[in-house]
């Protein structure tokens, strides 16, 4: 499972910390923040509501279990791996088709006998129906996957890292995987954030794998090197950010950013640090809906 070298040629983005003495939890009482995030040059305007705060002049990644530390891509904070066999990809894609078609039928719509995931947005047009489909499809996605497939992915990722990891969170009972559905031109994405701003998501690695409709205009974005930024180098909200009028579980950056889409090709996945700024996988395609697999990994415990 070798990395794809050209990906690591992306420039690492640095940001200088502010002056010493910024206290953790120090807030800016401005409650509305207008910002523009550039994703591969495309400008995405965001309105973020909520108190802004900066952390101390330290890095979160230096305080935990940094699973990227000994990797050749440690400075970038991400890599792209070739790891999905034809059989694993086929099971993942077939499971997506099954759970999404069943969910569409459950809400009273007809996906048709030759349902193409790329055309999802034409079949499920309104937001309320989409949210119902997402809830049902996500609930059934892992249930319908065999444990063997998820265990195979664990082993493949472990092989690429040269140490064992697992997709079972050692501190929570969260699902081992998640299905993401991002429609063209719709707000089906998280704002730019670090997972590590949520304590139970630290000390691991994240995975993004394309299943349908993932390309240079739809895939997940990130800021190379931002996992090494001091916490006072960027302002962000607390968890529960309100972005463009929608409430999210995660915090949101409240400053202008430049992000890139590494865009892993089929049968590949992007592996990245939870300390890196990522998100804003806004779908700029005019037609295709993006379906992707998301997983998290932690160092395998000795008692497993």
C-alpha positions as CSV (number, residue, x, y, z in Angstrom):
1,X,0.0,0.0,0.0
2,X,2.3,2.7,-1.3
3,X,1.6,6.5,-1.1
4,X,1.0,8.3,-4.4
5,X,4.1,10.6,-4.5
6,X,2.7,13.6,-6.5
7,X,0.2,14.4,-3.7
8,X,3.0,15.3,-1.4
9,X,4.2,18.0,-3.8
10,X,1.4,20.2,-2.6
11,X,2.8,23.2,-0.8
12,X,2.6,23.1,3.0
13,X,0.8,26.2,4.3
14,X,2.3,27.8,7.3
15,X,0.9,30.4,9.7
16,X,2.7,32.4,12.3
17,X,1.3,32.4,15.8
18,X,0.3,35.6,17.5
19,X,2.2,37.3,20.2
20,X,2.9,35.4,23.4
21,X,0.5,35.6,26.2
22,X,-2.8,34.7,24.4
23,X,-4.8,32.7,26.9
24,X,-6.7,29.6,26.1
25,X,-10.4,30.4,25.9
26,X,-9.8,34.0,25.2
27,X,-12.7,35.2,23.1
28,X,-13.6,37.8,20.6
29,X,-17.2,39.0,21.3
30,X,-17.9,39.6,17.7
31,X,-20.7,37.1,17.0
32,X,-20.8,37.2,13.2
33,X,-17.8,36.5,11.0
34,X,-17.8,37.0,7.2
35,X,-15.0,35.1,5.6
36,X,-13.9,33.7,2.2
37,X,-12.3,30.3,1.9
38,X,-10.5,29.5,-1.3
39,X,-10.7,25.8,-2.3
40,X,-8.2,25.2,-5.2
41,X,-8.8,28.9,-6.1
42,X,-12.6,28.8,-6.0
43,X,-13.9,31.4,-3.5
44,X,-16.5,30.0,-1.0
45,X,-18.1,32.8,1.1
46,X,-19.1,31.7,4.7
47,X,-21.0,33.6,7.4
48,X,-20.2,32.1,10.8
49,X,-22.1,33.0,13.9
50,X,-20.7,32.5,17.3
51,X,-18.0,33.7,19.7
52,X,-14.5,33.3,18.4
53,X,-11.6,32.1,20.5
54,X,-7.9,31.4,20.2
55,X,-5.9,28.8,22.1
56,X,-2.4,29.1,23.5
57,X,0.8,29.3,21.7
58,X,1.2,25.5,21.6
59,X,0.2,22.7,19.2
60,X,-2.5,20.2,20.1
61,X,-0.6,17.5,18.2
62,X,2.3,17.9,20.5
63,X,0.2,17.0,23.5
64,X,-1.2,13.6,22.3
65,X,-0.4,10.5,20.3
66,X,0.7,11.7,17.0
67,X,0.2,8.8,14.6
68,X,1.8,10.8,11.7
69,X,5.1,11.5,13.5
70,X,7.2,8.8,11.9
71,X,5.6,8.9,8.5
72,X,7.3,10.5,5.4
73,X,4.3,12.7,5.0
74,X,4.4,14.0,8.6
75,X,5.0,17.6,7.6
76,X,2.1,17.6,5.1
77,X,-0.3,15.9,7.6
78,X,-1.9,13.7,4.9
79,X,-1.2,11.2,2.2
80,X,-3.1,9.3,-0.5
81,X,-2.9,5.5,-0.3
82,X,-3.7,2.8,-2.9
83,X,-5.5,0.3,-0.7
84,X,-9.0,-0.8,-1.9
85,X,-9.1,-4.1,-3.7
86,X,-11.8,-4.6,-6.3
87,X,-13.8,-6.9,-4.0
88,X,-13.7,-4.3,-1.1
89,X,-14.7,-1.4,-3.4
90,X,-17.5,-3.5,-4.9
91,X,-19.0,-4.4,-1.5
92,X,-18.8,-0.7,-0.4
93,X,-20.4,0.5,-3.6
94,X,-23.1,-2.1,-3.6
95,X,-23.9,-1.4,0.1
96,X,-24.3,2.3,-0.7
97,X,-26.6,1.5,-3.6
98,X,-28.7,-0.9,-1.4
99,X,-29.1,1.4,1.6
100,X,-29.7,4.6,-0.4
101,X,-32.3,3.0,-2.7
102,X,-34.1,1.5,0.3
103,X,-34.1,4.8,2.1
104,X,-35.4,6.6,-1.0
105,X,-38.2,4.1,-1.3
106,X,-38.9,4.4,2.5
107,X,-39.7,8.1,2.1
108,X,-42.1,7.4,-0.7
109,X,-39.9,8.2,-3.8
110,X,-39.0,5.9,-6.6
111,X,-35.3,5.6,-7.5
112,X,-36.1,3.6,-10.6
113,X,-34.7,0.2,-11.7
114,X,-31.4,1.7,-13.0
115,X,-30.7,4.2,-10.2
116,X,-27.4,6.0,-10.8
117,X,-26.0,7.6,-7.6
118,X,-24.7,10.5,-9.7
119,X,-28.4,11.4,-10.3
120,X,-29.4,11.3,-6.7
121,X,-30.1,15.1,-6.5
122,X,-32.6,14.8,-9.3
123,X,-34.5,12.0,-7.4
124,X,-34.3,13.5,-3.9
125,X,-35.0,17.2,-4.5
126,X,-36.1,18.8,-1.2
127,X,-34.0,19.2,2.0
128,X,-36.4,17.4,4.4
129,X,-36.5,14.3,2.2
130,X,-32.8,14.4,1.8
131,X,-32.2,14.5,5.5
132,X,-34.5,11.6,6.1
133,X,-32.7,9.6,3.4
134,X,-29.3,10.4,4.9
135,X,-30.4,9.4,8.4
136,X,-31.7,6.0,7.3
137,X,-28.8,5.3,4.9
138,X,-26.2,6.1,7.5
139,X,-27.9,4.0,10.1
140,X,-27.9,1.0,7.8
141,X,-24.5,1.5,6.0
142,X,-22.3,-0.2,8.7
143,X,-25.0,-2.7,9.6
144,X,-25.1,-3.9,6.0
145,X,-21.3,-4.1,5.6
146,X,-19.5,-7.2,6.7
147,X,-17.1,-6.9,9.6
148,X,-14.6,-8.6,7.4
149,X,-14.5,-5.6,5.0
150,X,-13.9,-3.1,7.8
151,X,-11.3,-5.4,9.3
152,X,-9.6,-5.6,5.9
153,X,-9.5,-1.8,5.7
154,X,-8.0,-1.7,9.2
155,X,-5.2,-4.1,8.1
156,X,-4.5,-2.2,4.9
157,X,-4.2,1.1,6.7
158,X,-2.0,-0.6,9.4
159,X,0.3,-2.0,6.6
160,X,0.7,1.5,5.1
161,X,1.7,2.9,8.5
162,X,3.9,0.0,9.6
163,X,2.1,-0.3,12.9
164,X,-1.3,-1.6,13.9
165,X,-4.4,0.7,14.0
166,X,-8.1,-0.1,14.4
167,X,-11.3,1.7,13.5
168,X,-12.8,1.1,16.9
169,X,-12.7,4.2,19.1
170,X,-11.1,3.2,22.4
171,X,-13.3,5.7,24.4
172,X,-16.7,5.7,22.6
173,X,-19.1,3.3,20.9
174,X,-19.3,5.3,17.7
175,X,-19.7,3.5,14.4
176,X,-16.6,2.3,12.7
177,X,-17.5,4.1,9.4
178,X,-19.8,6.7,8.0
179,X,-21.3,7.4,4.6
180,X,-21.2,11.0,3.4
181,X,-23.6,12.3,0.7
182,X,-22.8,15.7,-0.8
183,X,-25.2,17.1,-3.4
184,X,-24.2,19.6,-6.0
185,X,-24.6,23.2,-4.8
186,X,-26.1,22.2,-1.4
187,X,-24.7,22.7,2.1
188,X,-23.8,19.0,2.6
189,X,-20.4,19.6,4.2
190,X,-18.8,20.5,7.4
191,X,-17.1,24.0,7.8
192,X,-13.3,24.1,8.0
193,X,-12.3,22.7,11.4
194,X,-9.9,20.4,13.2
195,X,-11.4,17.1,14.6
196,X,-8.9,17.5,17.4
197,X,-10.9,20.5,18.7
198,X,-13.3,17.8,20.0
199,X,-11.3,15.9,22.6
200,X,-12.5,12.3,21.9
201,X,-11.4,12.6,18.3
202,X,-7.8,13.3,19.1
203,X,-4.9,10.8,18.9
204,X,-6.1,9.1,15.7
205,X,-6.1,9.3,11.9
206,X,-8.9,10.1,9.5
207,X,-9.7,8.4,6.2
208,X,-11.6,9.7,3.2
209,X,-12.4,7.3,0.3
210,X,-14.3,8.1,-2.8
211,X,-17.2,5.8,-3.7
212,X,-19.2,7.7,-6.3
213,X,-19.0,11.2,-7.8
214,X,-15.8,12.2,-6.0
215,X,-13.6,14.4,-8.3
216,X,-11.6,17.6,-8.4
217,X,-14.7,19.7,-7.9
218,X,-16.5,17.6,-5.2
219,X,-13.9,15.9,-2.9
220,X,-12.8,16.8,0.6
221,X,-10.5,19.8,1.1
222,X,-7.8,20.5,3.7
223,X,-5.0,22.8,4.6
224,X,-1.6,21.0,4.3
225,X,0.6,21.6,7.3
226,X,-2.1,23.1,9.5
227,X,-1.8,20.3,12.0
228,X,1.5,21.9,13.1
229,X,0.0,25.4,13.6
230,X,0.0,26.8,17.1
231,X,-3.5,27.1,18.5
232,X,-3.3,30.9,18.7
233,X,-2.5,31.1,14.9
234,X,-6.2,30.7,13.9
235,X,-9.5,31.9,15.4
236,X,-12.4,29.5,15.6
237,X,-15.7,29.0,17.3
238,X,-16.5,26.5,19.9
239,X,-18.4,23.3,18.9
240,X,-21.8,23.8,17.4
241,X,-20.9,26.5,14.9
242,X,-23.7,28.1,12.9
243,X,-22.5,28.5,9.3
244,X,-24.6,30.1,6.6
245,X,-27.6,29.6,8.9
246,X,-27.0,25.9,9.5
247,X,-25.9,24.5,12.8
248,X,-23.0,21.9,12.8
249,X,-21.7,19.7,15.6
250,X,-18.1,20.8,14.9
251,X,-16.4,24.2,15.5
252,X,-15.6,26.4,12.5
253,X,-12.6,28.5,11.6
254,X,-13.6,32.2,11.4
255,X,-10.7,33.5,9.3
256,X,-10.0,33.5,5.5
257,X,-8.2,30.3,4.4
258,X,-6.7,28.7,1.4
259,X,-7.5,24.9,1.1
260,X,-6.8,22.2,-1.5
261,X,-8.5,19.1,-2.6
262,X,-6.0,16.2,-2.9
263,X,-8.7,14.3,-4.7
264,X,-7.8,10.6,-4.3
265,X,-8.6,8.5,-7.4
266,X,-10.8,5.4,-7.4
267,X,-9.5,2.5,-5.2
268,X,-7.4,5.0,-3.2
269,X,-8.1,6.9,0.0
270,X,-6.8,10.0,1.7
271,X,-5.4,9.4,5.2
272,X,-5.0,12.6,7.3
273,X,-4.3,13.9,10.8
274,X,-7.3,14.9,12.9
275,X,-5.2,17.9,13.9
276,X,-5.3,19.2,10.3
277,X,-7.9,21.8,9.2
278,X,-10.2,20.0,6.8
279,X,-13.9,20.1,5.6
280,X,-15.6,22.4,3.2
281,X,-16.1,19.5,0.8
282,X,-18.5,21.7,-1.1
283,X,-19.8,20.0,-4.3
284,X,-19.2,22.4,-7.2
285,X,-20.2,19.9,-9.8
286,X,-23.3,20.8,-11.8
287,X,-24.9,17.4,-11.6
288,X,-23.1,14.6,-9.7
289,X,-23.7,13.8,-6.1
290,X,-20.6,12.6,-4.2
291,X,-20.8,9.5,-2.0
292,X,-17.7,8.9,0.2
293,X,-16.5,6.6,3.0
294,X,-15.3,8.2,6.2
295,X,-13.4,6.3,8.9
296,X,-11.2,7.1,11.9
297,X,-8.3,5.0,13.3
298,X,-6.5,4.7,16.6
299,X,-3.4,2.9,17.7
300,X,-4.5,-0.7,18.3
301,X,-4.6,-1.6,22.0
302,X,-2.6,-4.4,23.4
303,X,-5.8,-6.1,24.7
304,X,-7.4,-6.4,21.3
